[in-house]
Amino acid sequence: MDIKHRKDTAITEKEIEKEYNSDITIIYSDGDEREAFDFKEHLSTHVLESQSTLKISIILFDVSKTETLQKAFDNSRYIFLFLTRTFCEESWPKLSQESFISDALYNNSGCDIVPIFTVNRKNANFKIPLGLNILKGLRYCDRDDFYKASVIKLLCH
């Protein structure tokens, strides 16, 4: 399994295409890097390790790097949106204005967007935006067998 972690910096177009070509891109808000990294590690060590036949590449991407975010969307099979309070209240309102987000959400173009629910919705001290709340997501907050089976099923289809 190819697991990459890179905090975005100024890079060339060619490097973007190479670096951001992945099965899963985890988009997180500034300040949530540690939790997003823990999620990526959890995926690779607790969920996908039993699937040795799957070769899944995962990268982390800070949502504030919008100048290269579209390339990540264009070159990923799945975009996992790591839903935290910061992401939902600060990052999503800006991000949802990008045309490539609308294309991915409403026109089935390119990658599939998958919300990653980090807290139980009933106990959350923030609201999941309506556009994301209606998508089928993964309940990382539960980390139970159903969650693990859902991740594997998603990646194997």
Sequence and secondary structure as in RCSB ss.txt:
>XXXX:A:sequence
MDIKHRKDTAITEKEIEKEYNSDITIIYSDGDEREAFDFKEHLSTHVLESQSTLKISIILFDVSKTETLQKAFDN
SRYIFLFLTRTFCEESWPKLSQESFISDALYNNSGCDIVPIFTVNRKNANFKIPLGLNILKGLRYCDRDDFYKAS
VIKLLCH
>XXXX:A:secstr
 EE      S  HHHHHHHT EEEEEEE TT HHHHHHHHHHIIIIISTT TT   EEEEEETT HHHHHHHHHT
EEEEEEEE HHIIIIIHHHHTTSHHHHHHHHS  SSEEEEEE S GGG SS   HHHHTS  B TTT SHHHHHH
HHHHHH 
